[in-house]
Amino acid sequence: MTTGRIGFQGAKGANSEIAIRDMFPKMEAVPHDTFEDVFVSLEKGEIDLAMIPIENTLAGRVADIHHLLPDSGTHIVAE
């Protein structure tokens, strides 16, 4: 998918939005307040994809994701 909407957690300019611009330059980046909000938007069809960090080079594992991903009905398509 090269067009559409892709959600991320954070404000405009967050690292995830920068990654979206690099990997999916034609997709609209949609900010969300929490990771849970991103998964809810994905489930409702408000976004087509989500850019979610699994690990962070500074902080290590992103704990919220390891709790949200298994029950989300989604799967990892790239890393």
mmCIF file of the N, C-alpha and C atoms, coordinates in Angstrom:
data_MODEL
# 
_entry.id   MODEL 
# 
loop_
_atom_site.group_PDB 
_atom_site.id 
_atom_site.type_symbol 
_atom_site.label_atom_id 
_atom_site.label_alt_id 
_atom_site.label_comp_id 
_atom_site.label_asym_id 
_atom_site.label_entity_id 
_atom_site.label_seq_id 
_atom_site.pdbx_PDB_ins_code 
_atom_site.Cartn_x 
_atom_site.Cartn_y 
_atom_site.Cartn_z 
_atom_site.occupancy 
_atom_site.B_iso_or_equiv 
_atom_site.pdbx_formal_charge 
_atom_site.auth_seq_id 
_atom_site.auth_comp_id 
_atom_site.auth_asym_id 
_atom_site.auth_atom_id 
_atom_site.pdbx_PDB_model_num 
ATOM 1   N N  . MET A 1 1  ? 0.857   -1.181 0.000  1.00 0.00 ? 1  MET A N  1 
ATOM 2   C CA . MET A 1 1  ? 0.000   0.000  0.000  1.00 0.00 ? 1  MET A CA 1 
ATOM 3   C C  . MET A 1 1  ? 0.897   1.237  0.000  1.00 0.00 ? 1  MET A C  1 
ATOM 4   N N  . THR A 1 2  ? 0.675   2.103  -0.928 1.00 0.00 ? 2  THR A N  1 
ATOM 5   C CA . THR A 1 2  ? 1.506   3.299  -1.014 1.00 0.00 ? 2  THR A CA 1 
ATOM 6   C C  . THR A 1 2  ? 0.738   4.583  -0.760 1.00 0.00 ? 2  THR A C  1 
ATOM 7   N N  . THR A 1 3  ? -0.593  4.513  -0.759 1.00 0.00 ? 3  THR A N  1 
ATOM 8   C CA . THR A 1 3  ? -1.396  5.690  -0.437 1.00 0.00 ? 3  THR A CA 1 
ATOM 9   C C  . THR A 1 3  ? -2.377  5.308  0.654  1.00 0.00 ? 3  THR A C  1 
ATOM 10  N N  . GLY A 1 4  ? -2.979  6.304  1.273  1.00 0.00 ? 4  GLY A N  1 
ATOM 11  C CA . GLY A 1 4  ? -3.920  6.053  2.348  1.00 0.00 ? 4  GLY A CA 1 
ATOM 12  C C  . GLY A 1 4  ? -3.482  6.786  3.603  1.00 0.00 ? 4  GLY A C  1 
ATOM 13  N N  . ARG A 1 5  ? -3.965  6.291  4.730  1.00 0.00 ? 5  ARG A N  1 
ATOM 14  C CA . ARG A 1 5  ? -3.694  6.933  6.020  1.00 0.00 ? 5  ARG A CA 1 
ATOM 15  C C  . ARG A 1 5  ? -2.966  5.953  6.935  1.00 0.00 ? 5  ARG A C  1 
ATOM 16  N N  . ILE A 1 6  ? -1.934  6.439  7.603  1.00 0.00 ? 6  ILE A N  1 
ATOM 17  C CA . ILE A 1 6  ? -1.175  5.611  8.527  1.00 0.00 ? 6  ILE A CA 1 
ATOM 18  C C  . ILE A 1 6  ? -1.080  6.324  9.875  1.00 0.00 ? 6  ILE A C  1 
ATOM 19  N N  . GLY A 1 7  ? -1.497  5.637  10.925 1.00 0.00 ? 7  GLY A N  1 
ATOM 20  C CA . GLY A 1 7  ? -1.521  6.226  12.252 1.00 0.00 ? 7  GLY A CA 1 
ATOM 21  C C  . GLY A 1 7  ? -0.236  5.979  13.016 1.00 0.00 ? 7  GLY A C  1 
ATOM 22  N N  . PHE A 1 8  ? 0.037   6.878  13.940 1.00 0.00 ? 8  PHE A N  1 
ATOM 23  C CA . PHE A 1 8  ? 1.188   6.741  14.826 1.00 0.00 ? 8  PHE A CA 1 
ATOM 24  C C  . PHE A 1 8  ? 0.870   7.393  16.157 1.00 0.00 ? 8  PHE A C  1 
ATOM 25  N N  . GLN A 1 9  ? 1.593   7.005  17.189 1.00 0.00 ? 9  GLN A N  1 
ATOM 26  C CA . GLN A 1 9  ? 1.430   7.615  18.508 1.00 0.00 ? 9  GLN A CA 1 
ATOM 27  C C  . GLN A 1 9  ? 2.410   8.775  18.607 1.00 0.00 ? 9  GLN A C  1 
ATOM 28  N N  . GLY A 1 10 ? 1.914   9.927  18.985 1.00 0.00 ? 10 GLY A N  1 
ATOM 29  C CA . GLY A 1 10 ? 2.768   11.090 19.157 1.00 0.00 ? 10 GLY A CA 1 
ATOM 30  C C  . GLY A 1 10 ? 2.216   12.299 18.431 1.00 0.00 ? 10 GLY A C  1 
ATOM 31  N N  . ALA A 1 11 ? 2.962   13.386 18.562 1.00 0.00 ? 11 ALA A N  1 
ATOM 32  C CA . ALA A 1 11 ? 2.586   14.640 17.918 1.00 0.00 ? 11 ALA A CA 1 
ATOM 33  C C  . ALA A 1 11 ? 3.269   14.747 16.559 1.00 0.00 ? 11 ALA A C  1 
ATOM 34  N N  . LYS A 1 12 ? 2.820   15.682 15.754 1.00 0.00 ? 12 LYS A N  1 
ATOM 35  C CA . LYS A 1 12 ? 3.490   15.953 14.477 1.00 0.00 ? 12 LYS A CA 1 
ATOM 36  C C  . LYS A 1 12 ? 4.975   16.178 14.752 1.00 0.00 ? 12 LYS A C  1 
ATOM 37  N N  . GLY A 1 13 ? 5.814   15.549 13.937 1.00 0.00 ? 13 GLY A N  1 
ATOM 38  C CA . GLY A 1 13 ? 7.257   15.674 14.097 1.00 0.00 ? 13 GLY A CA 1 
ATOM 39  C C  . GLY A 1 13 ? 7.885   14.592 14.953 1.00 0.00 ? 13 GLY A C  1 
ATOM 40  N N  . ALA A 1 14 ? 7.062   13.704 15.521 1.00 0.00 ? 14 ALA A N  1 
ATOM 41  C CA . ALA A 1 14 ? 7.585   12.606 16.343 1.00 0.00 ? 14 ALA A CA 1 
ATOM 42  C C  . ALA A 1 14 ? 8.425   11.662 15.481 1.00 0.00 ? 14 ALA A C  1 
ATOM 43  N N  . ASN A 1 15 ? 9.282   10.879 16.124 1.00 0.00 ? 15 ASN A N  1 
ATOM 44  C CA . ASN A 1 15 ? 10.138  9.937  15.391 1.00 0.00 ? 15 ASN A CA 1 
ATOM 45  C C  . ASN A 1 15 ? 9.333   9.008  14.489 1.00 0.00 ? 15 ASN A C  1 
ATOM 46  N N  . SER A 1 16 ? 8.171   8.570  14.947 1.00 0.00 ? 16 SER A N  1 
ATOM 47  C CA . SER A 1 16 ? 7.347   7.679  14.119 1.00 0.00 ? 16 SER A CA 1 
ATOM 48  C C  . SER A 1 16 ? 6.866   8.386  12.857 1.00 0.00 ? 16 SER A C  1 
ATOM 49  N N  . GLU A 1 17 ? 6.536   9.667  12.960 1.00 0.00 ? 17 GLU A N  1 
ATOM 50  C CA . GLU A 1 17 ? 6.117   10.392 11.760 1.00 0.00 ? 17 GLU A CA 1 
ATOM 51  C C  . GLU A 1 17 ? 7.291   10.535 10.791 1.00 0.00 ? 17 GLU A C  1 
ATOM 52  N N  . ILE A 1 18 ? 8.475   10.753 11.309 1.00 0.00 ? 18 ILE A N  1 
ATOM 53  C CA . ILE A 1 18 ? 9.660   10.844 10.452 1.00 0.00 ? 18 ILE A CA 1 
ATOM 54  C C  . ILE A 1 18 ? 9.871   9.521  9.714  1.00 0.00 ? 18 ILE A C  1 
ATOM 55  N N  . ALA A 1 19 ? 9.698   8.407  10.432 1.00 0.00 ? 19 ALA A N  1 
ATOM 56  C CA . ALA A 1 19 ? 9.829   7.083  9.807  1.00 0.00 ? 19 ALA A CA 1 
ATOM 57  C C  . ALA A 1 19 ? 8.761   6.877  8.731  1.00 0.00 ? 19 ALA A C  1 
ATOM 58  N N  . ILE A 1 20 ? 7.544   7.343  8.989  1.00 0.00 ? 20 ILE A N  1 
ATOM 59  C CA . ILE A 1 20 ? 6.464   7.243  7.995  1.00 0.00 ? 20 ILE A CA 1 
ATOM 60  C C  . ILE A 1 20 ? 6.843   8.013  6.737  1.00 0.00 ? 20 ILE A C  1 
ATOM 61  N N  . ARG A 1 21 ? 7.342   9.217  6.900  1.00 0.00 ? 21 ARG A N  1 
ATOM 62  C CA . ARG A 1 21 ? 7.720   10.049 5.743  1.00 0.00 ? 21 ARG A CA 1 
ATOM 63  C C  . ARG A 1 21 ? 8.806   9.358  4.914  1.00 0.00 ? 21 ARG A C  1 
ATOM 64  N N  . ASP A 1 22 ? 9.722   8.656  5.591  1.00 0.00 ? 22 ASP A N  1 
ATOM 65  C CA . ASP A 1 22 ? 10.791  7.944  4.881  1.00 0.00 ? 22 ASP A CA 1 
ATOM 66  C C  . ASP A 1 22 ? 10.277  6.696  4.167  1.00 0.00 ? 22 ASP A C  1 
ATOM 67  N N  . MET A 1 23 ? 9.445   5.907  4.850  1.00 0.00 ? 23 MET A N  1 
ATOM 68  C CA . MET A 1 23 ? 9.009   4.615  4.313  1.00 0.00 ? 23 MET A CA 1 
ATOM 69  C C  . MET A 1 23 ? 7.761   4.692  3.444  1.00 0.00 ? 23 MET A C  1 
ATOM 70  N N  . PHE A 1 24 ? 6.857   5.603  3.767  1.00 0.00 ? 24 PHE A N  1 
ATOM 71  C CA . PHE A 1 24 ? 5.572   5.721  3.071  1.00 0.00 ? 24 PHE A CA 1 
ATOM 72  C C  . PHE A 1 24 ? 5.299   7.190  2.721  1.00 0.00 ? 24 PHE A C  1 
ATOM 73  N N  . PRO A 1 25 ? 6.102   7.793  1.853  1.00 0.00 ? 25 PRO A N  1 
ATOM 74  C CA . PRO A 1 25 ? 5.986   9.235  1.605  1.00 0.00 ? 25 PRO A CA 1 
ATOM 75  C C  . PRO A 1 25 ? 4.648   9.692  1.025  1.00 0.00 ? 25 PRO A C  1 
ATOM 76  N N  . LYS A 1 26 ? 3.883   8.805  0.410  1.00 0.00 ? 26 LYS A N  1 
ATOM 77  C CA . LYS A 1 26 ? 2.598   9.197  -0.183 1.00 0.00 ? 26 LYS A CA 1 
ATOM 78  C C  . LYS A 1 26 ? 1.422   9.005  0.772  1.00 0.00 ? 26 LYS A C  1 
ATOM 79  N N  . MET A 1 27 ? 1.680   8.420  1.948  1.00 0.00 ? 27 MET A N  1 
ATOM 80  C CA . MET A 1 27 ? 0.590   8.194  2.898  1.00 0.00 ? 27 MET A CA 1 
ATOM 81  C C  . MET A 1 27 ? 0.432   9.399  3.821  1.00 0.00 ? 27 MET A C  1 
ATOM 82  N N  . GLU A 1 28 ? -0.796  9.646  4.241  1.00 0.00 ? 28 GLU A N  1 
ATOM 83  C CA . GLU A 1 28 ? -1.078  10.709 5.205  1.00 0.00 ? 28 GLU A CA 1 
ATOM 84  C C  . GLU A 1 28 ? -0.770  10.188 6.604  1.00 0.00 ? 28 GLU A C  1 
ATOM 85  N N  . ALA A 1 29 ? 0.096   10.872 7.333  1.00 0.00 ? 29 ALA A N  1 
ATOM 86  C CA . ALA A 1 29 ? 0.435   10.497 8.708  1.00 0.00 ? 29 ALA A CA 1 
ATOM 87  C C  . ALA A 1 29 ? -0.606  11.090 9.657  1.00 0.00 ? 29 ALA A C  1 
ATOM 88  N N  . VAL A 1 30 ? -1.200  10.231 10.504 1.00 0.00 ? 30 VAL A N  1 
ATOM 89  C CA . VAL A 1 30 ? -2.277  10.653 11.399 1.00 0.00 ? 30 VAL A CA 1 
ATOM 90  C C  . VAL A 1 30 ? -1.825  10.459 12.852 1.00 0.00 ? 30 VAL A C  1 
ATOM 91  N N  . PRO A 1 31 ? -1.601  11.558 13.594 1.00 0.00 ? 31 PRO A N  1 
ATOM 92  C CA . PRO A 1 31 ? -1.141  11.435 14.981 1.00 0.00 ? 31 PRO A CA 1 
ATOM 93  C C  . PRO A 1 31 ? -2.255  10.987 15.927 1.00 0.00 ? 31 PRO A C  1 
ATOM 94  N N  . HIS A 1 32 ? -1.865  10.261 16.976 1.00 0.00 ? 32 HIS A N  1 
ATOM 95  C CA . HIS A 1 32 ? -2.783  9.810  18.026 1.00 0.00 ? 32 HIS A CA 1 
ATOM 96  C C  . HIS A 1 32 ? -2.124  10.051 19.383 1.00 0.00 ? 32 HIS A C  1 
ATOM 97  N N  . ASP A 1 33 ? -2.939  10.253 20.400 1.00 0.00 ? 33 ASP A N  1 
ATOM 98  C CA . ASP A 1 33 ? -2.412  10.516 21.742 1.00 0.00 ? 33 ASP A CA 1 
ATOM 99  C C  . ASP A 1 33 ? -1.761  9.290  22.370 1.00 0.00 ? 33 ASP A C  1 
ATOM 100 N N  . THR A 1 34 ? -2.340  8.112  22.162 1.00 0.00 ? 34 THR A N  1 
ATOM 101 C CA . THR A 1 34 ? -1.824  6.896  22.798 1.00 0.00 ? 34 THR A CA 1 
ATOM 102 C C  . THR A 1 34 ? -1.707  5.772  21.773 1.00 0.00 ? 34 THR A C  1 
ATOM 103 N N  . PHE A 1 35 ? -0.919  4.745  22.124 1.00 0.00 ? 35 PHE A N  1 
ATOM 104 C CA . PHE A 1 35 ? -0.827  3.569  21.265 1.00 0.00 ? 35 PHE A CA 1 
ATOM 105 C C  . PHE A 1 35 ? -2.192  2.897  21.150 1.00 0.00 ? 35 PHE A C  1 
ATOM 106 N N  . GLU A 1 36 ? -2.917  2.852  22.248 1.00 0.00 ? 36 GLU A N  1 
ATOM 107 C CA . GLU A 1 36 ? -4.250  2.245  22.231 1.00 0.00 ? 36 GLU A CA 1 
ATOM 108 C C  . GLU A 1 36 ? -5.161  2.965  21.230 1.00 0.00 ? 36 GLU A C  1 
ATOM 109 N N  . ASP A 1 37 ? -5.076  4.291  21.179 1.00 0.00 ? 37 ASP A N  1 
ATOM 110 C CA . ASP A 1 37 ? -5.874  5.063  20.216 1.00 0.00 ? 37 ASP A CA 1 
ATOM 111 C C  . ASP A 1 37 ? -5.547  4.669  18.774 1.00 0.00 ? 37 ASP A C  1 
ATOM 112 N N  . VAL A 1 38 ? -4.266  4.387  18.499 1.00 0.00 ? 38 VAL A N  1 
ATOM 113 C CA . VAL A 1 38 ? -3.865  3.970  17.152 1.00 0.00 ? 38 VAL A CA 1 
ATOM 114 C C  . VAL A 1 38 ? -4.541  2.651  16.800 1.00 0.00 ? 38 VAL A C  1 
ATOM 115 N N  . PHE A 1 39 ? -4.500  1.680  17.731 1.00 0.00 ? 39 PHE A N  1 
ATOM 116 C CA . PHE A 1 39 ? -5.110  0.375  17.474 1.00 0.00 ? 39 PHE A CA 1 
ATOM 117 C C  . PHE A 1 39 ? -6.625  0.491  17.305 1.00 0.00 ? 39 PHE A C  1 
ATOM 118 N N  . VAL A 1 40 ? -7.272  1.354  18.079 1.00 0.00 ? 40 VAL A N  1 
ATOM 119 C CA . VAL A 1 40 ? -8.718  1.563  17.947 1.00 0.00 ? 40 VAL A CA 1 
ATOM 120 C C  . VAL A 1 40 ? -9.041  2.152  16.571 1.00 0.00 ? 40 VAL A C  1 
ATOM 121 N N  . SER A 1 41 ? -8.277  3.135  16.133 1.00 0.00 ? 41 SER A N  1 
ATOM 122 C CA . SER A 1 41 ? -8.497  3.734  14.807 1.00 0.00 ? 41 SER A CA 1 
ATOM 123 C C  . SER A 1 41 ? -8.303  2.719  13.694 1.00 0.00 ? 41 SER A C  1 
ATOM 124 N N  . LEU A 1 42 ? -7.325  1.840  13.864 1.00 0.00 ? 42 LEU A N  1 
ATOM 125 C CA . LEU A 1 42 ? -7.079  0.792  12.873 1.00 0.00 ? 42 LEU A CA 1 
ATOM 126 C C  . LEU A 1 42 ? -8.261  -0.172 12.819 1.00 0.00 ? 42 LEU A C  1 
ATOM 127 N N  . GLU A 1 43 ? -8.748  -0.560 13.981 1.00 0.00 ? 43 GLU A N  1 
ATOM 128 C CA . GLU A 1 43 ? -9.893  -1.481 14.061 1.00 0.00 ? 43 GLU A CA 1 
ATOM 129 C C  . GLU A 1 43 ? -11.148 -0.871 13.442 1.00 0.00 ? 43 GLU A C  1 
ATOM 130 N N  . LYS A 1 44 ? -11.355 0.436  13.635 1.00 0.00 ? 44 LYS A N  1 
ATOM 131 C CA . LYS A 1 44 ? -12.533 1.127  13.097 1.00 0.00 ? 44 LYS A CA 1 
ATOM 132 C C  . LYS A 1 44 ? -12.409 1.451  11.608 1.00 0.00 ? 44 LYS A C  1 
ATOM 133 N N  . GLY A 1 45 ? -11.222 1.237  11.034 1.00 0.00 ? 45 GLY A N  1 
ATOM 134 C CA . GLY A 1 45 ? -11.020 1.550  9.627  1.00 0.00 ? 45 GLY A CA 1 
ATOM 135 C C  . GLY A 1 45 ? -10.739 3.015  9.355  1.00 0.00 ? 45 GLY A C  1 
ATOM 136 N N  . GLU A 1 46 ? -10.434 3.778  10.400 1.00 0.00 ? 46 GLU A N  1 
ATOM 137 C CA . GLU A 1 46 ? -10.135 5.204  10.235 1.00 0.00 ? 46 GLU A CA 1 
ATOM 138 C C  . GLU A 1 46 ? -8.745  5.423  9.635  1.00 0.00 ? 46 GLU A C  1 
ATOM 139 N N  . ILE A 1 47 ? -7.873  4.427  9.799  1.00 0.00 ? 47 ILE A N  1 
ATOM 140 C CA . ILE A 1 47 ? -6.542  4.436  9.195  1.00 0.00 ? 47 ILE A CA 1 
ATOM 141 C C  . ILE A 1 47 ? -6.332  3.091  8.511  1.00 0.00 ? 47 ILE A C  1 
ATOM 142 N N  . ASP A 1 48 ? -5.401  3.054  7.568  1.00 0.00 ? 48 ASP A N  1 
ATOM 143 C CA . ASP A 1 48 ? -5.133  1.832  6.808  1.00 0.00 ? 48 ASP A CA 1 
ATOM 144 C C  . ASP A 1 48 ? -3.999  1.008  7.399  1.00 0.00 ? 48 ASP A C  1 
ATOM 145 N N  . LEU A 1 49 ? -3.027  1.683  7.979  1.00 0.00 ? 49 LEU A N  1 
ATOM 146 C CA . LEU A 1 49 ? -1.865  1.045  8.596  1.00 0.00 ? 49 LEU A CA 1 
ATOM 147 C C  . LEU A 1 49 ? -1.506  1.790  9.869  1.00 0.00 ? 49 LEU A C  1 
ATOM 148 N N  . ALA A 1 50 ? -0.609  1.196  10.653 1.00 0.00 ? 50 ALA A N  1 
ATOM 149 C CA . ALA A 1 50 ? -0.095  1.857  11.852 1.00 0.00 ? 50 ALA A CA 1 
ATOM 150 C C  . ALA A 1 50 ? 1.420   1.708  11.889 1.00 0.00 ? 50 ALA A C  1 
ATOM 151 N N  . MET A 1 51 ? 2.106   2.764  12.276 1.00 0.00 ? 51 MET A N  1 
ATOM 152 C CA . MET A 1 51 ? 3.554   2.728  12.484 1.00 0.00 ? 51 MET A CA 1 
ATOM 153 C C  . MET A 1 51 ? 3.752   2.683  13.998 1.00 0.00 ? 51 MET A C  1 
ATOM 154 N N  . ILE A 1 52 ? 4.103   1.501  14.499 1.00 0.00 ? 52 ILE A N  1 
ATOM 155 C CA . ILE A 1 52 ? 4.201   1.275  15.936 1.00 0.00 ? 52 ILE A CA 1 
ATOM 156 C C  . ILE A 1 52 ? 5.600   0.771  16.278 1.00 0.00 ? 52 ILE A C  1 
ATOM 157 N N  . PRO A 1 53 ? 6.313   1.449  17.182 1.00 0.00 ? 53 PRO A N  1 
ATOM 158 C CA . PRO A 1 53 ? 7.633   0.955  17.573 1.00 0.00 ? 53 PRO A CA 1 
ATOM 159 C C  . PRO A 1 53 ? 7.508   -0.240 18.520 1.00 0.00 ? 53 PRO A C  1 
ATOM 160 N N  . ILE A 1 54 ? 8.342   -1.241 18.297 1.00 0.00 ? 54 ILE A N  1 
ATOM 161 C CA . ILE A 1 54 ? 8.398   -2.398 19.189 1.00 0.00 ? 54 ILE A CA 1 
ATOM 162 C C  . ILE A 1 54 ? 9.520   -2.198 20.202 1.00 0.00 ? 54 ILE A C  1 
ATOM 163 N N  . GLU A 1 55 ? 10.614  -1.616 19.726 1.00 0.00 ? 55 GLU A N  1 
ATOM 164 C CA . GLU A 1 55 ? 11.760  -1.316 20.584 1.00 0.00 ? 55 GLU A CA 1 
ATOM 165 C C  . GLU A 1 55 ? 12.255  0.093  20.292 1.00 0.00 ? 55 GLU A C  1 
ATOM 166 N N  . ASN A 1 56 ? 12.946  0.646  21.273 1.00 0.00 ? 56 ASN A N  1 
ATOM 167 C CA . ASN A 1 56 ? 13.514  1.977  21.178 1.00 0.00 ? 56 ASN A CA 1 
ATOM 168 C C  . ASN A 1 56 ? 14.987  1.853  21.540 1.00 0.00 ? 56 ASN A C  1 
ATOM 169 N N  . THR A 1 57 ? 15.878  2.420  20.745 1.00 0.00 ? 57 THR A N  1 
ATOM 170 C CA . THR A 1 57 ? 17.309  2.273  21.013 1.00 0.00 ? 57 THR A CA 1 
ATOM 171 C C  . THR A 1 57 ? 17.730  2.919  22.324 1.00 0.00 ? 57 THR A C  1 
ATOM 172 N N  . LEU A 1 58 ? 16.983  3.890  22.806 1.00 0.00 ? 58 LEU A N  1 
ATOM 173 C CA . LEU A 1 58 ? 17.316  4.534  24.077 1.00 0.00 ? 58 LEU A CA 1 
ATOM 174 C C  . LEU A 1 58 ? 16.660  3.857  25.272 1.00 0.00 ? 58 LEU A C  1 
ATOM 175 N N  . ALA A 1 59 ? 15.387  3.499  25.137 1.00 0.00 ? 59 ALA A N  1 
ATOM 176 C CA . ALA A 1 59 ? 14.629  2.969  26.278 1.00 0.00 ? 59 ALA A CA 1 
ATOM 177 C C  . ALA A 1 59 ? 14.419  1.461  26.230 1.00 0.00 ? 59 ALA A C  1 
ATOM 178 N N  . GLY A 1 60 ? 14.761  0.814  25.130 1.00 0.00 ? 60 GLY A N  1 
ATOM 179 C CA . GLY A 1 60 ? 14.547  -0.634 25.013 1.00 0.00 ? 60 GLY A CA 1 
ATOM 180 C C  . GLY A 1 60 ? 13.141  -0.958 24.545 1.00 0.00 ? 60 GLY A C  1 
ATOM 181 N N  . ARG A 1 61 ? 12.608  -2.052 25.082 1.00 0.00 ? 61 ARG A N  1 
ATOM 182 C CA . ARG A 1 61 ? 11.291  -2.544 24.681 1.00 0.00 ? 61 ARG A CA 1 
ATOM 183 C C  . ARG A 1 61 ? 10.186  -1.539 25.015 1.00 0.00 ? 61 ARG A C  1 
ATOM 184 N N  . VAL A 1 62 ? 9.244   -1.364 24.097 1.00 0.00 ? 62 VAL A N  1 
ATOM 185 C CA . VAL A 1 62 ? 8.089   -0.487 24.326 1.00 0.00 ? 62 VAL A CA 1 
ATOM 186 C C  . VAL A 1 62 ? 6.993   -1.356 24.941 1.00 0.00 ? 62 VAL A C  1 
ATOM 187 N N  . ALA A 1 63 ? 6.857   -1.284 26.257 1.00 0.00 ? 63 ALA A N  1 
ATOM 188 C CA . ALA A 1 63 ? 6.018   -2.216 27.020 1.00 0.00 ? 63 ALA A CA 1 
ATOM 189 C C  . ALA A 1 63 ? 4.556   -2.224 26.588 1.00 0.00 ? 63 ALA A C  1 
ATOM 190 N N  . ASP A 1 64 ? 3.965   -1.063 26.351 1.00 0.00 ? 64 ASP A N  1 
ATOM 191 C CA . ASP A 1 64 ? 2.544   -1.001 25.984 1.00 0.00 ? 64 ASP A CA 1 
ATOM 192 C C  . ASP A 1 64 ? 2.234   -1.871 24.772 1.00 0.00 ? 64 ASP A C  1 
ATOM 193 N N  . ILE A 1 65 ? 3.132   -1.890 23.819 1.00 0.00 ? 65 ILE A N  1 
ATOM 194 C CA . ILE A 1 65 ? 2.891   -2.612 22.574 1.00 0.00 ? 65 ILE A CA 1 
ATOM 195 C C  . ILE A 1 65 ? 2.804   -4.110 22.816 1.00 0.00 ? 65 ILE A C  1 
ATOM 196 N N  . HIS A 1 66 ? 3.630   -4.614 23.698 1.00 0.00 ? 66 HIS A N  1 
ATOM 197 C CA . HIS A 1 66 ? 3.639   -6.050 23.970 1.00 0.00 ? 66 HIS A CA 1 
ATOM 198 C C  . HIS A 1 66 ? 2.361   -6.500 24.680 1.00 0.00 ? 66 HIS A C  1 
ATOM 199 N N  . HIS A 1 67 ? 1.620   -5.549 25.237 1.00 0.00 ? 67 HIS A N  1 
ATOM 200 C CA . HIS A 1 67 ? 0.319   -5.858 25.836 1.00 0.00 ? 67 HIS A CA 1 
ATOM 201 C C  . HIS A 1 67 ? -0.818  -5.656 24.830 1.00 0.00 ? 67 HIS A C  1 
ATOM 202 N N  . LEU A 1 68 ? -0.680  -4.676 23.952 1.00 0.00 ? 68 LEU A N  1 
ATOM 203 C CA . LEU A 1 68 ? -1.749  -4.339 23.007 1.00 0.00 ? 68 LEU A CA 1 
ATOM 204 C C  . LEU A 1 68 ? -1.742  -5.198 21.743 1.00 0.00 ? 68 LEU A C  1 
ATOM 205 N N  . LEU A 1 69 ? -0.582  -5.514 21.222 1.00 0.00 ? 69 LEU A N  1 
ATOM 206 C CA . LEU A 1 69 ? -0.487  -6.207 19.935 1.00 0.00 ? 69 LEU A CA 1 
ATOM 207 C C  . LEU A 1 69 ? -1.153  -7.580 19.913 1.00 0.00 ? 69 LEU A C  1 
ATOM 208 N N  . PRO A 1 70 ? -0.944  -8.439 20.921 1.00 0.00 ? 70 PRO A N  1 
ATOM 209 C CA . PRO A 1 70 ? -1.535  -9.785 20.841 1.00 0.00 ? 70 PRO A CA 1 
ATOM 210 C C  . PRO A 1 70 ? -3.067  -9.802 20.735 1.00 0.00 ? 70 PRO A C  1 
ATOM 211 N N  . ASP A 1 71 ? -3.734  -8.847 21.344 1.00 0.00 ? 71 ASP A N  1 
ATOM 212 C CA . ASP A 1 71 ? -5.196  -8.821 21.340 1.00 0.00 ? 71 ASP A CA 1 
ATOM 213 C C  . ASP A 1 71 ? -5.780  -7.912 20.258 1.00 0.00 ? 71 ASP A C  1 
ATOM 214 N N  . SER A 1 72 ? -4.931  -7.310 19.438 1.00 0.00 ? 72 SER A N  1 
ATOM 215 C CA . SER A 1 72 ? -5.399  -6.300 18.484 1.00 0.00 ? 72 SER A CA 1 
ATOM 216 C C  . SER A 1 72 ? -5.976  -6.876 17.194 1.00 0.00 ? 72 SER A C  1 
ATOM 217 N N  . GLY A 1 73 ? -5.680  -8.140 16.904 1.00 0.00 ? 73 GLY A N  1 
ATOM 218 C CA . GLY A 1 73 ? -6.132  -8.712 15.642 1.00 0.00 ? 73 GLY A CA 1 
ATOM 219 C C  . GLY A 1 73 ? -5.304  -8.242 14.457 1.00 0.00 ? 73 GLY A C  1 
ATOM 220 N N  . THR A 1 74 ? -4.203  -7.564 14.724 1.00 0.00 ? 74 THR A N  1 
ATOM 221 C CA . THR A 1 74 ? -3.317  -7.085 13.663 1.00 0.00 ? 74 THR A CA 1 
ATOM 222 C C  . THR A 1 74 ? -2.048  -7.927 13.635 1.00 0.00 ? 74 THR A C  1 
ATOM 223 N N  . HIS A 1 75 ? -1.224  -7.689 12.649 1.00 0.00 ? 75 HIS A N  1 
ATOM 224 C CA . HIS A 1 75 ? 0.058   -8.384 12.583 1.00 0.00 ? 75 HIS A CA 1 
ATOM 225 C C  . HIS A 1 75 ? 1.118   -7.458 11.991 1.00 0.00 ? 75 HIS A C  1 
ATOM 226 N N  . ILE A 1 76 ? 2.359   -7.785 12.243 1.00 0.00 ? 76 ILE A N  1 
ATOM 227 C CA . ILE A 1 76 ? 3.481   -6.989 11.759 1.00 0.00 ? 76 ILE A CA 1 
ATOM 228 C C  . ILE A 1 76 ? 3.698   -7.302 10.280 1.00 0.00 ? 76 ILE A C  1 
ATOM 229 N N  . VAL A 1 77 ? 3.792   -6.263 9.466  1.00 0.00 ? 77 VAL A N  1 
ATOM 230 C CA . VAL A 1 77 ? 3.999   -6.460 8.026  1.00 0.00 ? 77 VAL A CA 1 
ATOM 231 C C  . VAL A 1 77 ? 5.392   -6.026 7.572  1.00 0.00 ? 77 VAL A C  1 
ATOM 232 N N  . ALA A 1 78 ? 6.099   -5.271 8.394  1.00 0.00 ? 78 ALA A N  1 
ATOM 233 C CA . ALA A 1 78 ? 7.455   -4.826 8.055  1.00 0.00 ? 78 ALA A CA 1 
ATOM 234 C C  . ALA A 1 78 ? 8.131   -4.334 9.319  1.00 0.00 ? 78 ALA A C  1 
ATOM 235 N N  . GLU A 1 79 ? 9.450   -4.301 9.250  1.00 0.00 ? 79 GLU A N  1 
ATOM 236 C CA . GLU A 1 79 ? 10.190  -3.706 10.366 1.00 0.00 ? 79 GLU A CA 1 
ATOM 237 C C  . GLU A 1 79 ? 11.421  -3.007 9.870  1.00 0.00 ? 79 GLU A C  1 
# 
